């Protein structure tokens, strides 16, 4: 009665869905930012005196310790997934990958981007082209970019694929910074206008004079 000959050995347990989603979401977000860093013409880093816009490199990114009741996380699995998706920083740029989480440690905002001296004279057109070229972003809208550095903001919804869901995202760009802001898949749904509002507020808190 105890003979188990011929029975298939149990296969390895599937990883918990939340870990699969976390890895997929973080990696896709990093790749989305990487597309911006890799394709947008403004990604060409400029030297001094080479025709750069007057405000090129005027700002850098400095994530505050807290934002709208959330706490900064600059390490951990989700941050590492975004960094992996970003790949190495382009020469002359500094990559940024951080998360803002609630008191329980649950992530609410994921930020991926870079700062340097960028030369594209029309950041908005560059962002729109990049999102369109990705092929899986729908509902692309133009949003008020906020302050301090002018530039442009575009928002849309990225299809992650493989049944993992979608990522609402907002991207801002100017002659100093390129940034993607989104929310974890497990936190959805989120209204795009609400995400755009948070992205503008975050930009105001995060984009500081380069000399500071």
Rosetta blueprint (number, residue, H / E / L):
1 X L
2 X L
3 X L
4 X L
5 X L
6 X L
7 X L
8 X L
9 X L
10 X L
11 X L
12 X L
13 X L
14 X L
15 X L
16 X L
17 X H
18 X H
19 X H
20 X H
21 X H
22 X H
23 X H
24 X H
25 X H
26 X H
27 X H
28 X H
29 X H
30 X H
31 X H
32 X H
33 X H
34 X H
35 X H
36 X H
37 X H
38 X H
39 X H
40 X L
41 X H
42 X H
43 X H
44 X L
45 X E
46 X L
47 X L
48 X L
49 X L
50 X L
51 X L
52 X L
53 X L
54 X L
55 X L
56 X L
57 X L
58 X L
59 X E
60 X E
61 X E
62 X L
63 X L
64 X L
65 X L
66 X E
67 X E
68 X L
69 X L
70 X E
71 X E
72 X E
73 X E
74 X L
75 X L
76 X L
77 X H
78 X H
79 X H
80 X H
81 X H
82 X H
83 X H
84 X H
85 X H
86 X H
87 X L
88 X L
89 X L
90 X L
91 X L
92 X L
93 X L
94 X E
95 X E
96 X E
97 X E
98 X E
99 X E
100 X E
101 X E
102 X L
103 X L
104 X L
105 X L
106 X L
107 X E
108 X E
109 X E
110 X E
111 X E
112 X E
113 X E
114 X E
115 X E
116 X L
117 X L
118 X E
119 X L
120 X L
121 X L
122 X L
123 X H
124 X H
125 X H
126 X H
127 X H
128 X H
129 X H
130 X H
131 X H
132 X H
133 X H
134 X H
135 X L
136 X L
137 X E
138 X E
139 X E
140 X E
141 X E
142 X E
143 X E
144 X L
145 X L
146 X L
147 X L
148 X L
149 X L
150 X L
151 X L
152 X E
153 X E
154 X E
155 X E
156 X E
157 X E
158 X E
159 X E
160 X L
161 X L
162 X L
163 X L
164 X L
165 X L
166 X E
167 X E
168 X E
169 X E
170 X E
171 X E
172 X E
173 X E
174 X L
175 X L
176 X L
177 X E
178 X E
179 X E
180 X E
181 X E
182 X E
183 X L
184 X L
185 X H
186 X H
187 X H
188 X L
189 X L
190 X L
191 X L
192 X H
193 X H
194 X H
195 X H
196 X H
197 X H
198 X H
199 X H
200 X H
201 X H
202 X H
203 X H
204 X H
205 X H
206 X H
207 X E
208 X E
209 X E
210 X L
211 X L
212 X L
